[in-house]
Amino acid sequence: MDFECDEDQVALRQLATDVAGRVDDKYWQDIDQNYRFPSEFWASLAKHDLLGIAVPEEFGGSGRSLLDMAIAVEALSEGGAGMEGGALFVSGPVFGGCLLTRHGSRAQQEAYLPGLVSGDLWAGAFTEPDAGSNITMIRTQATRKGDSYLINGQKVFISQMTNSRRIVVMARTAAYDAGHRTAGISLLLGDLPSPAVEARPFKKMGNHFMDTSQVYFTDYEVPVENVVGEAGNAWAPMYDVLNPERIILAATAVGTGNLALRKAVEYASQRQVWGRPIGAHQGLQFPLAEARVNLATARLQVYEAAWLYDRGRECGVQAAMAKYAASHAALVAADCAIQTLGGAGYISESGIERHWRNLRLNRIAPVTDEMTLNYIAQHDLGMPRSY
């Protein structure tokens, strides 16, 4: 077992840190306050070849691994970009890159991966109002008509619809079969914008850098050749999206948690009360030290899950554990940072309250704490299915 990064990973981590450091916190504050997409930062990620880390070289990428992507995402987040900078990698490198690299046809890879590397944003339309985590109960239909599918239905909590150029839609291409619940579901790849797709954005507590919408499809046409993988058999391709999504968001959370800790430590070292820094008191040190322990533990689980994925091995339990551990560790770290700064941590100028708001989403999405624990109990502990 080797815990040392190779030279390329060290260089990648440094590059990501440098890219994040070129944007100050005022930039992210403006993004948050104005509910706008960080297009300048996204362009910088493309310019420095970070969006194609795990895309094969023949399509313009670096041909590296998911672990390498996780290392870069963690460094971006810790370097100052927080959840905003790291979570962006779901919208392209994961939804498009991971899916097409493993399950796309040669034609799909040639048509879409080079654009992803250069900055095409992707959306993933999976969740539905009456299905939630129960993917087998989706109602969105894709009906074959000649050389195309016509998609009709409704999705909810779909991010990046305003700026995305591509969208992966999960839809039923065959009727529901209670004996084979996962059969008949397909993944279809389409282009945006389209008059057949309507997005109605929500107002949210955090993560203002990405719009999140209720989405309606009305005869949205997708060519037959844009079915990813086998029609009616989306289960395996879907998990090669969901597991990397959880891993990358967990890496983002670890980096963001450490960013909040660094801000807290800096403040505690400078803030003087009764003639000595407040950081000299154990009452402040112990919560911050405990938060660091939990973040370091979560990082190991993130790296293990990514390592397993890269080797084509089962990583569902490890990805779920990484997502759960990182979500909780990072949120506690941000809360400790707010407590360390006191009133200064509660106001928006500190930036820490923004990190807390953004991190809070991870306990709900892309899968809730409760469903994560259900999965671990069933698939790791061997307990009866409880839902």
DRENMIDO-591382 format. One record per residue (C-alpha): residue in one letter; x, y, z. Coordinates in steps of 0.5 Angstrom, whole numbers, plus 500, padded with zeros to 3 digits. Last residue first. Layout:
<rs>
AXYZ ...
</rs>
This chain:
<rs>
Y426501505 S429497510 R433492506 P435487511 M442487514 G449485510 L453490514 D456492507 H451492502 Q444493506 A447497512 I451501507 Y445503503 N441505508 L446509511 T446513504 M439513504 E439517510 D444521509 T441524503 V443522496 P446527491 A444531495 I441532502 R447532507 N451535501 L447541501 R450543508 L456545504 N454551500 R451554506 W457553511 H462555505 R457562505 E458563512 I465562512 G466568507 S468572512 E464578508 S458574509 I457576517 Y457570521 G464568522 A465576524 G460575530 G464569533 L471567529 T472561532 Q464559532 I464560524 A470556524 C467550528 D461550523 A465550517 A469544520 V462541522 L460541515 A466539512 A466532517 H459531515 S459531508 A466528508 A464522512 Y457521508 K460522501 A466517503 M462512506 A457512499 A463512495 Q466506499 V460502499 G459503491 C466502489 E466495486 R472494482 G474497475 R481499477 D480506477 Y473505481 L477502486 W482508487 A477513487 A473509493 E480509496 Y482516495 V475518498 Q476514504 L483517506 R480524505 A474522510 T479520515 A483527514 L477531515 N475527521 V482529524 R482536522 A475537525 E478534532 A484539531 L479545530 P474543536 F480542541 Q484548539 L478553541 G477551548 Q484549548 H486556549 A492559545 G488560539 I485566542 P491570541 R494573548 G494580551 W487579554 V484578547 Q488578541 R486575534 Q491574530 S492566531 A485565532 Y484568525 E489564521 V486558525 A479559523 K481561515 R485555515 L479551518 A475553513 L479551507 N480544510 G473544510 T472546503 G478541501 V474535504 A467537501 T470538494 A473531495 A466528497 L463532491 I468528487 I467521490 R459522490 E459524483 P464518481 N459513484 L453516481 V456516474 D459509473 Y453507477 M448510471 P452506466 A451499470 W443501471 A442504464 N439497461 G433499457 A437501451 E444499451 G450504452 V449511452 V443512447 N445518442 E445513436 V437513437 P437521436 V434525441 E428529440 Y424533446 D417532445 T415536451 F421536457 Y419539463 V425541468 Q424544475 S431547476 T437548480 D442554478 M449554479 F454559483 H448560488 N450554492 G446556498 M440557501 K436556494 K431560490 F429555484 P430555477 R424553472 A427550466 E423548460 V426543454 A422543448 P425549445 S432547446 P438549449 L441544449 D443538446 G441531448 L444524451 L439519452 L440514458 S435508458 I431505463 G427499461 A429494466 T431496473 R424493476 H425487473 G419483476 A415489477 D416491469 Y415498468 A414499460 A420500456 T424506454 R423509460 A428516461 M434518464 V436524461 V444526460 I444534458 R449537453 R450545452 S449547459 N449554461 T442555464 M440548466 Q446548471 S443543476 I437539476 F433539482 V426536479 K425532473 Q418532468 G416528462 N416527455 I422525451 L421523443 Y426518441 S429518434 D430514428 G423513427 K419515433 R421511439 T418514445 A422516451 Q418517457 T419520464 R415516469 I421514474 M419509479 T426505478 I430511480 N427510487 S432516490 G426521488 A421518485 D415522485 P418529484 E423526479 T431526479 F435524473 A437530469 G444530468 A447537466 W453538462 L458544461 D462544454 G469547456 S475545452 V475538455 L468537454 G468539447 P473534445 L469529449 Y462530445 A463528438 E469523438 Q466519444 Q459519442 A462516435 R466511439 S460509443 G459511450 H460507456 R466507460 T469514457 L462516455 L459516463 C466518466 G467524461 G460527461 F456527467 V463526471 P468531467 G462535465 S458538470 V460534476 F467538476 L463544478 A463541485 G470543486 G470551484 E464552488 M465548494 G471552496 A475556490 G480558495 G486553495 E482548499 S477547493 L482547488 A486542492 E480537493 V478538486 A485536483 I486530488 A479528486 M481528479 D487524480 L483519483 L479519477 S485517473 R489520468 G488520460 S490528460 G484529455 G484531448 F480526445 E486521444 E488523451 P483519454 V479524459 A480523466 I484530467 G480533461 L477539465 L483541468 D487543462 H489549464 K485553459 A479549461 L479550468 S480558467 A474558462 W470555468 F473561473 E471566468 S464563467 P463563475 F455562474 R451567477 Y447568483 N449575484 Q450575491 D454568491 I458570485 D460576488 Q462573494 W466568490 Y470574486 K471577493 D474571495 D480572491 V481568484 R488567482 G489562488 A484557485 V489556479 D495556483 T492550488 A490546482 L497547479 Q500545485 R495539486 L497537478 A504537480 V504533486 Q500528482 D505528476 E510527481 D507521484 C503521490 E505518497 F500513501 D503507498 M500500500 
</rs>
